[in-house]
Amino acid sequence: MLVINSQASLEEAITQLKKDFEESKYLELDIKRKGKTRSGRQNRALHKYFQLLAEALNDAGYDMRNTLRCDIEMPWNPDMIKELIWKPVQKAMFDVDSTAKMKRADYTKVWEVLNRHTSSRFGIAIQWPSED
């Protein structure tokens, strides 16, 4: 697999493609365009947000039964926040199933929707985590 992620790697790829074409006069390429996915810093912030929201909902007495209307009283944890709250909103907004495949700019858009919802419905607002 060839990855082109800079002007220098683009020039190298063009040179190699020209060379390969001159040798065989026939090439088949499968090109996948990818936007930048989340950075390591965004990944840490995302998972910290899951943890903080789970703790805030639990501390305020909003277990899963009260929040999602299921019959089982169960405290929140970060994985439940990710799977039951974050991912459905992400899927509805961007049609992306994996948090790792979202574009960098889209994380804050999902957070804004969720934060607005938890603020108005439960009185819980969690700032997007920073390294501070």
C-alpha positions as CSV (number, residue, x, y, z in Angstrom):
1,M,0.0,0.0,0.0
2,L,1.3,3.4,-0.9
3,V,0.4,6.3,1.4
4,I,0.7,9.9,0.1
5,N,0.5,12.4,2.9
6,S,2.9,15.1,1.9
7,Q,4.1,17.0,-1.2
8,A,7.3,15.0,-1.1
9,S,5.5,11.6,-0.9
10,L,3.2,12.7,-3.8
11,E,6.3,13.5,-6.0
12,E,7.8,10.2,-5.1
13,A,4.6,8.4,-6.0
14,I,4.3,10.2,-9.3
15,T,7.9,9.3,-10.2
16,Q,7.3,5.6,-9.3
17,L,4.0,5.5,-11.3
18,K,5.7,6.9,-14.3
19,K,8.5,4.4,-14.0
20,D,6.1,1.5,-13.6
21,F,4.0,2.6,-16.5
22,E,7.0,2.9,-18.8
23,E,7.9,-0.7,-17.9
24,S,4.5,-2.3,-18.5
25,K,2.4,0.3,-20.3
26,Y,-0.5,-0.8,-18.1
27,L,-1.4,0.0,-14.5
28,E,-4.5,-0.5,-12.3
29,L,-4.8,1.7,-9.3
30,D,-7.2,1.6,-6.4
31,I,-7.2,5.1,-4.7
32,K,-8.8,5.7,-1.4
33,R,-9.2,9.3,-0.3
34,K,-9.0,9.8,3.4
35,G,-9.5,12.9,5.5
36,K,-7.4,13.3,8.5
37,T,-8.8,11.2,11.4
38,R,-8.5,12.1,15.0
39,S,-5.2,12.9,16.6
40,G,-3.9,11.1,19.6
41,R,-4.8,14.2,21.6
42,Q,-8.4,14.1,20.3
43,N,-8.6,10.4,21.1
44,R,-7.6,11.0,24.7
45,A,-10.1,13.9,25.0
46,L,-12.9,11.8,23.5
47,H,-12.4,9.0,26.0
48,K,-12.0,11.5,28.9
49,Y,-15.3,13.0,27.9
50,F,-17.0,9.6,28.0
51,Q,-15.6,9.1,31.5
52,L,-16.6,12.6,32.7
53,L,-20.1,12.3,31.4
54,A,-20.6,8.8,32.9
55,E,-19.4,10.1,36.3
56,A,-21.6,13.2,36.1
57,L,-24.7,11.2,35.1
58,N,-24.1,8.7,37.9
59,D,-23.4,11.4,40.5
60,A,-26.6,13.2,39.5
61,G,-28.6,10.0,39.9
62,Y,-29.3,9.4,36.2
63,D,-28.5,5.8,35.8
64,M,-29.2,4.1,32.4
65,R,-32.8,3.4,33.4
66,N,-33.5,7.0,34.0
67,T,-31.7,8.2,30.9
68,L,-32.5,5.6,28.3
69,R,-35.8,4.4,29.7
70,C,-34.7,0.7,30.1
71,D,-35.9,-1.4,33.0
72,I,-32.6,-2.2,34.6
73,E,-30.9,0.2,37.1
74,M,-27.3,0.3,35.9
75,P,-24.6,2.9,36.5
76,W,-22.9,4.5,33.5
77,N,-19.4,3.7,32.4
78,P,-17.3,5.3,29.6
79,D,-17.9,2.3,27.2
80,M,-21.7,2.7,27.6
81,I,-21.5,6.4,26.9
82,K,-19.5,5.7,23.7
83,E,-21.8,2.9,22.5
84,L,-25.2,4.0,23.6
85,I,-25.0,7.8,23.4
86,W,-22.0,9.0,21.3
87,K,-22.1,6.5,18.4
88,P,-25.8,6.8,17.6
89,V,-25.5,10.6,17.4
90,Q,-22.3,10.3,15.4
91,K,-24.0,7.8,13.0
92,A,-27.0,10.1,12.6
93,M,-24.9,13.1,11.9
94,F,-22.1,11.8,9.7
95,D,-23.1,8.2,8.8
96,V,-19.8,6.9,10.4
97,D,-19.9,3.9,12.7
98,S,-16.4,4.1,14.1
99,T,-15.1,6.9,16.3
100,A,-11.7,6.3,14.8
101,K,-12.9,7.0,11.3
102,M,-14.5,10.5,11.9
103,K,-12.9,13.6,10.6
104,R,-11.1,15.8,13.1
105,A,-13.5,18.7,12.9
106,D,-16.5,16.4,13.5
107,Y,-15.8,15.5,17.1
108,T,-16.7,18.9,18.4
109,K,-19.9,18.9,16.3
110,V,-21.1,15.7,18.0
111,W,-20.0,16.9,21.4
112,E,-21.9,20.2,20.9
113,V,-25.1,18.2,20.1
114,L,-24.6,15.9,23.1
115,N,-23.6,18.7,25.5
116,R,-26.7,20.7,24.5
117,H,-28.9,17.7,25.1
118,T,-27.4,16.7,28.5
119,S,-27.5,20.3,29.6
120,S,-31.1,20.9,28.8
121,R,-32.4,17.5,29.8
122,F,-30.3,16.7,32.8
123,G,-28.6,19.9,33.8
124,I,-25.2,18.3,33.1
125,A,-22.7,20.1,30.9
126,I,-19.3,18.7,30.4
127,Q,-16.6,20.9,28.7
128,W,-14.6,19.2,26.0
129,P,-11.5,17.9,27.8
130,S,-8.1,19.6,27.4
131,E,-4.7,18.6,28.7
132,D,-4.9,21.4,31.3
